[in-house]
Amino acid sequence: MTAVSALAVSAVLARLLQPSALGTYFLATSLAVTGAMIGNLGLHQTVQSTVAASLGLGDRPRARRLIEVIATIGVGCAIAAALLYLVLGRVIAVHLFKDRALLSVNVLVGAWIFFLAAQTLFSETLRAVQDLRMASVMAGALSGVLLAVSLLVLLVLRGSTDIRTAVAISVASAAVGGVAAGVVVAARARRLAARAAGGGVTVAGILGASWPQMVTVLAASRMSVIPLWIVSASAPHDQVALFGTASRVAFTVVLPFGLVTAVLPPIIAELWARRETARLEEVLRTVAGVVLLPVSLVSLVLLVFGGRLLSFAFGGFYGHGATALVLLVAGYWVNALAGACGEVLMMTGHQRTMMGVTLLSVAVLTAGCQLVVGPYGVNGVAAVTGASFVLQNALMMAAARRQCGLWTHADVLGAIRRLRSLPEVLRR
């Protein structure tokens, strides 16, 4: 739902803003998401692995204590990340990206960072306690739908807007989502157990587990953002809009993969804690096989009709992103084929291995994009991005097999055989 609303938001904004302003909006969004990742300090992954493991072992008081401590740390880190951006925002806007329009929304981006960080941490906490439906709503569906509807009303009433208004509405929507998620988490924590003593839950222990995950998650998520930044720093802003729209449409390929990130992390942590590796591999490969079927169908549609869809959804200018779209789709398809190899490493205590793989992939991506952006533009950047996804997933699959003894790649035939029993496979 989050990705669908993001696509709808992009389509409406393409009609509200000029291409250069839309490029600035995509850049501001990427900076807000990056700042939120830094502000989370990997705690949104730590809360999943630690709370899910505690609940799997029946220790509800410890699970509540973990939620309380991690939430306190997370809010403090989110405030610090927002303040840090306010200090560095001018340098980033003027000297790094040479974008005066971005400078005009610096304060708004700082607030955006705080609310996105809170929203992410609290929604992943809900996922850790197996409240998957509410987690999906709070992970961005609520704020995304609110943002899409608000912008659509603005389009109908005014027909156009400026970058400050677009960003301000985005921040307000994120604020609603973040506050609502915090209220729901507080209610769920109270239901777990009576307030517990420390029980070995320390700030140092949590931060020691979370910072490698922060580096890994930040680097992994930047696999799709670094190319946008390189285009922003090296090409006209209308090309940033072109690449940004192609990227958002290509991401629809992995919408079914949301099943993996929504359901599997706490299951992986729980089954790994119980040493039920055979069951875990069955779940991983079955889910990946089920996901690969719709991913392949969406990929085929975009490969054949991508240019027409871009022109229809965003306007004629954006049809020029068809080649970039095809190259990005190929990389995302491989990502789905590999399955939840990254989640396995993160949820089984191999965060440092995952960090090393991700940093290597990001280094290759960054160097490659810088080499091709000049002579080949957005198409060259898209090609390097797709190839980097392939490299990253190959390395993660190999690491999951070596470190955990688990294969994660899609078992399509097995998934078809077990399709009716998939809910039971996930519950067992």
C-alpha positions in Angstrom: 0.0 0.0 0.0 2.8 2.4 0.8 4.5 1.9 -2.6 1.1 2.3 -4.4 0.4 5.6 -2.6 4.0 6.8 -3.4 3.3 6.1 -7.0 0.0 7.9 -6.9 1.7 10.8 -5.1 4.4 11.0 -7.9 1.7 11.0 -10.6 -0.2 13.8 -9.0 3.0 15.8 -8.3 4.1 15.4 -11.9 1.0 17.5 -12.8 1.3 19.9 -9.9 5.0 20.7 -10.3 7.3 21.5 -13.2 9.9 18.8 -13.9 12.7 20.7 -12.3 10.6 21.2 -9.1 9.6 17.6 -9.1 13.3 16.7 -9.3 13.9 18.9 -6.2 10.9 17.1 -4.4 12.4 13.7 -5.2 15.8 14.9 -3.8 14.2 16.3 -0.6 12.3 13.0 -0.1 15.5 11.0 -0.5 17.3 13.2 2.1 14.4 13.0 4.5 14.4 9.2 4.2 18.2 9.0 4.6 18.1 11.3 7.7 15.3 9.1 9.2 17.5 6.0 8.6 20.3 7.6 10.4 18.0 8.8 13.2 16.7 5.2 13.6 20.3 4.0 14.3 19.2 0.5 13.2 16.8 0.3 16.1 13.9 -0.6 13.9 15.7 -3.8 13.0 16.9 -4.4 16.5 13.4 -4.2 17.9 12.2 -6.9 15.5 15.0 -9.4 16.2 15.1 -8.9 20.0 11.3 -8.5 20.7 10.3 -11.3 18.4 12.9 -13.7 20.0 11.7 -12.8 23.5 8.1 -13.4 22.6 9.1 -16.7 20.9 10.7 -17.8 24.1 7.6 -16.7 26.1 9.4 -13.8 28.0 6.7 -11.1 27.6 8.1 -8.8 30.4 11.4 -8.7 28.7 9.7 -7.9 25.4 7.9 -5.0 27.0 11.1 -3.7 28.5 12.8 -3.9 25.2 10.1 -1.9 23.5 10.2 0.8 26.1 14.0 1.2 26.1 14.3 1.1 22.3 11.4 3.6 21.9 13.1 6.1 24.3 16.5 5.8 22.5 14.8 6.0 19.1 13.0 9.3 19.8 16.1 10.9 21.1 18.1 9.8 18.0 15.4 11.0 15.7 15.6 14.5 17.3 19.3 14.5 17.0 19.2 13.5 13.3 16.7 16.3 12.5 18.9 18.9 14.3 21.9 17.6 12.4 20.2 18.2 9.1 19.3 21.7 10.1 23.0 22.4 10.7 24.2 20.7 7.5 21.2 21.5 5.2 22.7 24.7 3.6 25.9 22.9 2.7 24.0 20.0 1.2 21.6 22.1 -0.8 23.9 24.8 -2.1 27.3 23.2 -2.3 26.6 19.5 -2.9 23.5 19.7 -5.1 23.5 23.4 -6.1 19.7 23.5 -5.6 18.4 26.8 -4.1 14.8 25.4 -4.1 16.0 22.6 -1.8 17.5 25.3 0.5 14.1 26.9 0.8 12.6 23.8 2.5 15.5 23.0 4.8 13.4 23.3 8.0 10.6 21.3 6.6 13.0 18.5 5.7 14.4 18.5 9.2 10.9 18.0 10.6 10.2 15.3 8.0 13.3 13.4 9.2 11.9 13.3 12.7 8.4 12.1 11.9 9.6 9.5 9.3 12.1 8.1 11.9 9.4 7.8 14.5 6.9 6.2 12.1 9.5 3.6 10.9 10.5 2.6 14.5 7.0 2.3 15.8 5.6 0.4 12.8 8.5 -2.1 13.0 7.8 -2.5 16.7 4.2 -3.5 15.8 5.6 -6.0 13.3 7.8 -7.5 16.1 4.7 -8.2 18.2 3.0 -9.8 15.2 0.4 -7.1 14.8 1.0 -7.2 11.0 -2.1 -5.5 9.9 -1.6 -2.4 12.0 2.1 -2.4 11.2 1.3 -2.2 7.5 -1.1 0.7 8.1 1.4 2.6 10.3 4.4 1.8 8.1 3.3 4.4 5.6 -0.1 3.4 4.3 -2.0 5.9 6.5 0.4 8.8 5.8 0.7 7.9 2.1 -3.1 7.8 1.5 -3.5 11.1 3.4 -0.7 12.7 1.3 -2.1 11.4 -2.0 -5.7 12.6 -1.2 -4.4 16.0 0.0 -2.4 16.5 -3.2 -5.3 15.4 -5.4 -7.6 17.9 -3.8 -4.9 20.6 -4.4 -4.7 19.5 -8.0 -8.5 19.8 -8.5 -8.7 23.2 -6.7 -5.6 24.9 -7.9 -4.0 22.9 -10.7 -0.4 23.7 -9.6 1.7 24.4 -6.6 5.2 25.1 -5.4 7.9 23.0 -3.8 7.3 24.4 -0.3 3.6 23.6 -0.3 4.3 20.1 -1.6 6.9 19.4 1.0 4.8 20.9 3.8 1.9 18.7 3.0 4.2 15.7 3.0 5.6 16.6 6.4 2.1 17.0 7.8 1.1 13.6 6.5 4.2 12.0 8.0 3.5 13.7 11.4 0.0 12.1 11.5 1.5 8.7 10.7 4.3 9.0 13.3 2.1 10.2 16.1 -0.6 7.6 15.4 2.0 4.8 15.3 3.4 5.9 18.6 0.0 5.8 20.3 -0.7 2.3 19.0 2.7 1.0 20.2 2.1 2.4 23.7 -1.2 0.5 23.9 0.3 -2.8 22.6 3.2 -2.6 25.0 0.8 -2.2 28.0 -1.0 -5.4 26.9 2.2 -7.5 26.9 2.9 -7.7 30.6 3.3 -5.7 33.7 6.1 -3.2 33.7 9.4 -5.1 34.2 12.7 -4.3 35.8 15.9 -4.0 33.6 16.4 -7.7 33.2 19.6 -7.4 31.3 18.2 -4.8 28.9 20.8 -2.0 28.7 21.2 1.0 26.4 24.8 -0.1 25.7 23.7 -3.6 24.7 20.9 -2.3 22.4 23.2 0.2 20.7 25.9 -2.4 20.3 23.5 -4.6 18.4 21.8 -1.8 16.4 24.7 0.3 14.9 25.9 -2.4 12.5 22.3 -2.8 11.4 22.0 1.0 10.9 25.0 1.0 8.7 23.7 -2.0 6.7 20.1 -0.8 6.3 21.3 2.7 5.5 23.7 1.4 2.8 21.2 -1.1 1.5 18.5 1.5 1.1 20.9 3.9 -0.5 21.3 1.4 -3.4 18.3 3.1 -4.9 19.0 6.6 -3.7 22.7 7.1 -4.5 22.0 7.0 -8.3 19.4 9.7 -7.8 21.9 11.8 -5.9 24.6 11.4 -8.6 22.1 12.4 -11.3 21.1 15.4 -9.1 24.7 16.5 -8.7 25.6 16.0 -12.4 22.6 16.5 -14.6 19.8 19.1 -15.1 16.9 18.8 -12.6 14.4 17.7 -15.2 16.6 14.6 -15.6 16.4 14.0 -11.9 12.6 14.0 -12.3 13.0 11.5 -15.2 15.1 9.1 -13.2 13.0 9.5 -10.1 9.7 8.6 -11.9 11.4 5.6 -13.6 12.7 4.4 -10.2 9.3 4.7 -8.5 7.5 2.8 -11.3 10.2 0.1 -11.3 9.8 -0.3 -7.6 6.3 -1.6 -8.3 8.0 -4.8 -9.4 8.8 -5.7 -5.8 5.4 -4.7 -4.3 4.6 -8.4 -3.8 8.0 -8.6 -2.0 6.4 -6.5 0.7 5.1 -9.9 2.0 8.6 -10.9 2.8 9.6 -7.7 4.7 6.2 -7.6 6.4 5.9 -11.2 7.6 9.3 -12.9 7.6 11.7 -11.0 9.9 10.0 -12.0 13.2 9.4 -15.5 11.9 13.1 -15.8 11.0 14.2 -14.6 14.4 11.8 -16.9 16.2 12.6 -20.1 14.2 16.3 -19.3 14.4 16.1 -18.9 18.1 14.5 -22.4 18.3 17.1 -23.8 15.9 14.3 -25.0 13.5 16.4 -24.5 10.4 14.7 -27.0 8.1 11.3 -25.3 8.7 12.9 -21.9 8.3 14.4 -22.8 4.9 11.0 -24.3 3.8 9.3 -21.0 4.7 11.9 -18.8 3.1 11.9 -20.6 -0.3 8.2 -21.1 -0.4 7.4 -17.5 0.3 10.0 -16.4 -2.2 8.5 -18.7 -4.8 5.0 -17.4 -4.2 6.3 -13.8 -4.5 8.3 -14.4 -7.7 5.1 -15.3 -9.7 3.4 -11.8 -9.5 6.8 -10.1 -9.6 7.5 -11.8 -13.0 4.1 -10.8 -14.3 4.5 -7.1 -13.3 8.1 -7.1 -14.7 6.8 -8.4 -18.1 4.1 -5.7 -18.2 6.6 -3.0 -17.5 9.1 -4.4 -20.0 6.5 -4.3 -22.8 4.5 -1.2 -21.9 6.8 0.8 -19.7 7.2 3.8 -21.9 3.5 4.1 -22.5 2.7 3.7 -18.8 5.2 6.5 -17.9 3.7 8.9 -20.5 0.1 8.1 -19.3 0.8 8.3 -15.6 3.1 11.3 -15.5 2.9 13.1 -18.9 4.6 12.9 -22.2 8.0 14.1 -21.1 8.4 11.2 -18.7 8.0 8.6 -21.5 11.7 9.2 -22.2 12.5 7.2 -19.1 11.4 3.9 -20.7 15.0 2.6 -21.2 16.0 3.4 -17.6 12.8 1.7 -16.4 13.6 -1.5 -18.2 17.1 -1.7 -16.8 15.9 -1.0 -13.2 13.1 -3.6 -13.5 15.7 -6.3 -14.4 17.6 -5.6 -11.2 14.5 -5.7 -9.0 13.4 -9.0 -10.5 16.7 -10.6 -9.4 16.1 -9.1 -6.0 12.8 -11.1 -5.8 14.4 -14.2 -7.1 17.1 -14.2 -4.4 14.4 -14.1 -1.6 14.9 -12.9 1.9 18.7 -13.5 2.1 19.3 -10.0 3.6 16.6 -10.5 6.2 18.2 -13.9 7.2 21.6 -12.3 7.8 20.1 -9.4 9.8 17.8 -11.6 12.0 20.3 -14.3 12.8 23.1 -12.2 14.3 25.2 -11.8 11.1 24.7 -8.1 10.9 28.4 -7.4 10.3 28.6 -9.8 7.4 25.5 -8.1 5.9 27.2 -4.7 6.5 30.3 -5.8 4.6 28.4 -7.1 1.6 26.2 -4.0 1.5 29.1 -1.6 1.7 31.0 -3.4 -1.1 27.9 -3.2 -3.3 27.4 0.5 -2.5 31.0 1.2 -3.4 30.7 -0.6 -6.7 27.4 1.3 -7.4 28.8 4.7 -6.5 31.9 4.3 -8.6 30.0 2.9 -11.5 27.4 5.6 -11.6 30.0 8.4 -11.4 31.7 6.8 -14.4 28.7 6.6 -16.7 26.5 9.6 -15.7 28.5 11.9 -17.9 28.6 10.0 -21.2 25.4 7.9 -20.8 23.1 10.0 -18.5 20.2 8.4 -16.7 20.3 5.2 -18.8 23.9 4.5 -17.9 23.1 5.1 -14.2 20.1 2.8 -14.4 22.2 0.0 -16.0 24.8 0.3 -13.3 22.1 0.3 -10.6 20.5 -2.9 -12.0 23.8 -4.6 -12.2 24.6 -3.6 -8.6 21.4 -5.2 -7.4 22.4 -8.4 -9.0 25.9 -8.3 -7.4 24.4 -7.5 -3.9 21.9 -10.3 -4.0 24.4 -12.9 -5.2 26.7 -12.0 -2.3 23.9 -12.1 0.2 22.7 -15.4 -0.9 26.2 -16.9 -0.7 26.6 -15.4 2.8 23.3 -16.8 4.0 24.2 -20.2 2.8 27.7 -20.1 4.3 26.9 -18.4 7.6 23.4 -19.9 8.3 23.3 -23.0 6.2 20.1 -21.7 4.5 19.1 -21.3 0.9 16.7 -18.4 0.3 16.1 -18.3 -3.4 12.7 -18.9 -4.8 11.3 -22.4 -5.1 8.6 -21.8 -7.6 7.5 -25.4 -8.1 7.4 -26.0 -4.4 5.5 -22.8 -3.9 2.9 -23.9 -6.4 2.5 -27.2 -4.7 2.2 -25.6 -1.2 0.2 -22.5 -2.3 -3.0 -23.5 -0.5 -1.1 -24.4 2.7 1.0 -21.2 2.7 -0.9 -19.6 5.7 -0.3 -22.9 7.6 3.4 -22.9 6.7 3.8 -19.4 8.1 1.9 -20.2 11.3 3.5 -23.6 12.1 
